[in-house]
Amino acid sequence: MKILLAGESWISSSTHIKGFDGFGTAVYQSGAEPLIRALEPVAEVVYLPNHLAAREFPLSLEALRVYSVVILSDIGANTLLLHPDTWERGERRPNRLRLLQEYVAAGGGLVMVGGYLSFQGFEGKAGYCGTPVEAVLPVSLQPYDDRWEAPEGLTVTIHEPTHPIVAGLPAEWPYLLGVNRVQAKPGAKVLASVEVGPLLVVGAYGSGRSVAWMSDIGPHWSPPVFCNWSAYTTLWQRICRWAEGRDA
């Protein structure tokens, strides 16, 4: 299995004031390590952080079909829509949101992971509502900020205990600290939920499959207690196998 993971990175800039003097610092960070670590034993993972995805995310259906599964995690729609050749020089390039729709329709697997730039995201800036990617997903999106912060912790409830993704996993899962709020589409299966809505939803589109995981793959929404959970690796390996088209 070959997996393309896009997003899940950021650059933080800080200003430090020390009396009369001040200076700035910047740091690059990635939250992809827990997921990559979980998937590497069973898959070849190609990771495109946000600053590379804008240019290097595939521009053709043929290039996408090299991958069994594509995972979008904290990568806004604009990063895929605005190739640097379009943004900087006004040149035409393929609409990669439509390519993802074609990819799944032709048998590919798409997984969207929650976060501040997933689904609709912080202040609606992720921007997937109404796009071809929403058409593929097993959930309907809200046209505004869809985050739900839960510093007190959210409890996971399993609804389809015999489904291949969750069958045999512990009944009690570690807490989560936030989700994107969505609605499951008719015909989709809600495998797990939290107090404010669906957490893990799966569905079919054309000849392919899609998965929506409404929380994160790492802190802060998915805290260390979740990332270090004994079933974290099994859960994510199963999600990708199912998205690929395998039921076990």
N, C-alpha and C positions, 0 to 999 in steps of 0.2 A: 504494500500500500504506500502510495506517495501522496503526501499532504502539503498543501500550500497554506501557510499561516500568515495573514497580512494584518498589520497594525500593532497594537499593544506596545507602543513606545512613545516617549515624549522627551522634550527638552525643557528643563526648568531654569528660569533666570531669576537671580536674587540680587537685590541692592543692599549693601551693608554700609550703615552709617556709624562712624566712630568719632563722635565729637564733630570737629570741623571737617574732617575728611570722610570720604566715602569711596567705595569701589563696587564693581559688579562682578558676579560669577555666574557661570552657566554649567549645567550638568546634564548629560544624556542618561536616560533611564529606560529600562525595559521591564515589563511585567510578564513576559512570555515564558520565563524559565520553568515555572511549575508545570505548565502544559507540555512544553517540549520534553521535559524530563519524563513525563508520564507516557508520551507517545513514542519516543525514540526506540524502546524495545520492540515495537511491532510495526513501525513505519519509518520511511524516510521523510523527514520534515524539512521543508524549505521555508525559511523564515524571511519575510520582507517587512522590516519595521517601517513605520509611516513615512520616514524621509526617503526611503528607497521605493516604497510601493507606488508613489505617484508616477515614477518613470518606468519601473520594472514589472509592475503587475501586468499579466499577459494582455496583449492587444488583439488576440484572435481566438476563435473557438478552438482551433487546432492546438494552440499553445496551452489553453486551459485544460483540454482533455488529457494532457499528460498527467494530470493529478486526479486521484480517486475522489478526494475531498478537498474543498476550499473552506477555510475557517476565516471569518471576518471578526476581529476583536478590537474594539475601540479604534476603529478607522472610519471617519466620516465619509459620506457619499461624495463630497467634493474632492477628496484625495483621489478617488477612482475616476471621477468625471473630468477633472482638470489636469490632464497630462501637461507637463511643462511646455511641450511644443504648442499646445493650445493656449495656455495661460500666458506664456512669455512672447510667443510669436504669432498668435492668432491662426495657427494651422489646424486643419481638421484631423481628428483622430477618432477611432471607434468609441462608442458609448459602452464603457465596461460594465455598467449596470445591466444593460441589455444583453451583453455577452454572458453574464452570469445567469440570466434568465434562460438563455438558449442552452447554456451548459447543463443546467439542471434538467431542462426539458428533454435533453438528449441522453440523460442517464447519469449525470454527475451528482455529487453530494455537496450540499451547502450547509454549513453550520454558522450561525451568528451567535456570538457571545456578548453578554450585556456589558454595559459600562457607560461612561459619560459621553462617548462618541459612538454609541451603538444604538440600533433601533432609531428612536428619535432623539434621545440624549439630552444633555444639559442645554437648557434654553432652546430646545428643538434643533440644535446645531448639527447633530449627526445627519439629519435630513433624509432618512430613508422612506418616510411616509409618502405614499403615492408613486413610488418609483417601481421599476421592474423587479427590484430585489424584494420589495414588499409582496409583490404578486407571487413570488416563489415561496416565501416564508409561510409556516403554518400558523402564523399569528397576524392579526390586524393591528396597525400602529395608530397611536394618537398623534394629532398634528401639533403637539406642543411638548414642553418638557415632561418626559414620562418617568423621571427618576422617583424612587421612593427610598429615602434614607431611613434606616432603622438601627440607630446606635444601641438600642436595647436588645437587638438580635431577632431574627426571623426563624420560625420553626418550619421545617420541611415536612410535608405530608405526601405520601405515596398513594397514587390512585390506580395504577395499572401494575400491580406487583408481579404479574407473570410476563410482562413485556421483556424481550431480550436485553434491553439496556439496563433495567433495574432488578431483574429477577435474581433472587439470592443475595442481594446487597442488604446490609444491616437495615432494620426497620427505622432505627433512630439515626438521623444524620446530624452532623455539627451545624451550629447556627450560621446564618449569613447576615450581612450587615446592610444589604440593599439590593434592589432589583429595578429593572425597567418594567413599567406596568403596560401590559398588552392584553388583547383578547384572543383566545383561541378561535381559529376559523372553523366553520362547519366541516366535519369530517376529520379534523386533526385530533390527535390523541394527547391529552394532558397527562403526562406520566407522573408529574410532581408539581406541587404548588406550595406557596407560602401564604401567610394571612391576607395579603393584599392582591393575590392573583397567581396566574400560572408561573411556574419556575422552569419546567422542562416540557417542551411540546414538540411532537414529531408529526410529519405529514409527507404526502407524496405530491409531486408536481411533474406532469408529463411522465417520462420514463425514469425520473430521478427522485431523490428524497431530500428533505430539508429538516433541520433541527434548530430550534430556538432555545437557548439557555439564557434566562433573563438576568442572572447574576454574573459576577466576574470570574476569571480564572485565577485571580490572585488578589492581594490586598488592594483597596481596603474592603470592598464588598465581600470578597471571599477571604476571610482572615486566615492566619497561619493554622488555626485549629482545623479548618476545612482543607487547606492545601496539604497538610500533613496527615490527614485522615487516611486510614488504612485502605479505604475503598476509592480514594480519589483517582488513582491510576486506573483501576478497573472501570470506573464510571466513564472516564474519558476515552479509554480504548474502545469500550463498547459503543459509545456515541459515534465515534468515527467509523467503526465497522458497520454499524447500522446505516449511517449516511452513505457509505460506500455501496450498500446493497446487500450486505450480509446480515442475517438475523441471529447470529451467534458468534 
